[in-house]
Amino acid sequence: MSEILLIDDDTNLTQLLGEYLTGQGCLMRITKDGREGLRALFAHQPDLILLDVTMPNKDGWETLTRIREVSDVPIIMLTARGEETDVLRGFSAGADDYVTKPFSFAQLMARIRAVLARGSRGAPHSDHLQQGDLEVDMSMRRVTRGGESIALTPTEFKLLMALMRHPGEVLSLEELVREVWGPQYADEIGHVRRYVWHLRQKIEPDPEHPRYIHNDRGYGYRFQTD
């Protein structure tokens, strides 16, 4: 049973959504603002957080930033706006996915399952991956470059794994979407470009001149050390 923390001040939505997700087998904890949500995070360590953007006290952006300072728990943003700038802001701050209101509960449940699957500690292909000075300890889900630890979200981690497991091989955007996000995201290849940009900011010594993740224009990306 997955434990879900819902942080949203819309009481009508939280009641209905809480009942639906409980019926889907989730253990629900509901808080009405960022402050309560952070306390619940520390007290209960949920498997996933559903985080509304517009709330009193701490809004969703501030809450997301604070969560990412202390935890890599998967986070899905709930936003009434779907503009590109809001999506990029969420990904940049460490969100794993977003859903634009109004949304169907079934759609959100599918997203929850997909994000939880990306963060799963299922049996890896190898316990250890290394390319150049970039190393990954799969059992600990730990990434280091030159011995220095790099904090990645579950989605960033899975994207890095997808690329590192195929060194020198160009993976299309469609292939990466299927492997990292799942087939239900087939029409959202923009996710790949956004996450590659953010992943480069974290793992590349010089993101403007990538050492690891290379772009084969018109097709996709490959992981290859220079």
RAJO-V42911 format. One record per run of one state. SS is the DSSP state (a for helix, b for strand, c for the rest). FROM is the first residue (numbers start at 0). LEN is the number of residues. If there is no record, write none. Layout:
SS:FROM:LEN  SS:FROM:LEN
//
This chain:
c:0:2  b:2:5  c:7:3  a:10:13  c:23:3  b:26:5  c:31:2  a:33:11  c:44:3  b:47:5  c:52:7  a:59:11  c:70:3  b:73:6  c:79:4  a:83:10  c:93:3  b:96:4  c:100:4  a:104:14  c:118:9  b:127:4  c:131:2  b:133:4  c:137:4  b:141:4  c:145:2  b:147:3  c:150:3  a:153:11  c:164:6  b:170:2  a:172:9  c:181:1  a:182:3  c:185:4  a:189:14  c:203:3  a:206:3  c:209:3  b:212:4  c:216:3  b:219:4  c:223:3
//
